[in-house]
Amino acid sequence: MKLHEKIKKLRQEKGLSLRELHRLMLNDFEESAVTYRTLQRIESGDTDGRGISLHQICTALKISLAELRKDTEEENSPVDLI
């Protein structure tokens, strides 16, 4: 499974729309939150999430980065430092 597929799967399992996930990110990170469009592009696989973007997604989903990356093709690849 690719990382963007895992993000979508986890979001759906938590019963969140993409808009609701972004709202959670805005609550946590305010103006430093990634944009809704960037979140759309990450989830669709159009762009790879940078370290800070993945951190924000994990925070909003209440999971660790290790949990997000588990069982994905990117599980053992290096990640940007936050």
PyMOL commands that set and color helices and strands:
alter all, ss='L'
color gray80, all
select helices_A, chain A and resi 3-13+18-32+36-44+51-61+65-69
alter helices_A, ss='H'
color red, helices_A
deselect
rebuild
show_as cartoon
